[in-house]
Amino acid sequence: MGKIGKGVNCSVTGCKNAAERSISRDKVGASGLSLSGDDRRVYLCHEHYKVWKKATKKDRDLDRVRFK
């Protein structure tokens, strides 16, 4: 059972929602979300995960094409 299953909160500053996803801090850095803490993993709630996905869609598509 990981940290999400134990009930960790979202890592975005000011958000108190329960986290649903765990992502590397390096991947989230480019999205513009203000994060709290210095952990290697970032925990995002549903709303902030959607924001991250929209902000990094073009970069993730380019990475996928590069590895094909």
SVG drawing of the C-alpha trace seen along z (x, -y; Angstrom):
<svg xmlns="http://www.w3.org/2000/svg" viewBox="-11 -29 25 31">
<polyline fill="none" stroke="black" stroke-width="0.4" points="0.0,0.0 1.5,-3.3 1.2,-6.8 -1.9,-7.6 -3.7,-4.6 -2.8,-5.9 -4.4,-9.2 -1.7,-11.7 -2.9,-15.2 -2.2,-17.1 1.3,-18.7 0.1,-21.9 0.4,-24.9 -2.9,-25.7 -4.7,-22.5 -6.2,-20.2 -7.8,-17.6 -6.8,-13.9 -4.1,-12.9 -5.0,-10.6 -1.7,-10.5 2.0,-10.4 4.4,-12.0 8.1,-12.8 8.9,-16.3 10.9,-16.8 7.9,-16.2 5.7,-18.6 8.2,-21.5 7.3,-22.7 3.6,-23.0 3.7,-26.1 2.1,-24.6 3.5,-25.9 4.5,-22.9 5.2,-22.5 7.9,-20.3 11.1,-19.0 10.3,-15.4 11.2,-13.6 7.6,-12.6 4.7,-15.0 1.1,-14.0 -1.7,-15.6 -5.5,-15.6 -7.9,-15.2 -8.2,-18.9 -4.4,-19.6 -3.7,-16.4 -6.0,-17.7 -4.2,-21.1 -0.8,-19.3 -2.1,-17.1 -3.3,-20.1 -0.1,-22.1 2.2,-19.3 0.2,-17.7 2.5,-19.0 5.7,-17.9 4.4,-14.5 3.2,-13.9 6.7,-14.9 8.3,-12.5 6.1,-9.7 6.9,-10.3 10.6,-10.4 10.6,-6.9 8.7,-5.2"/>
</svg>
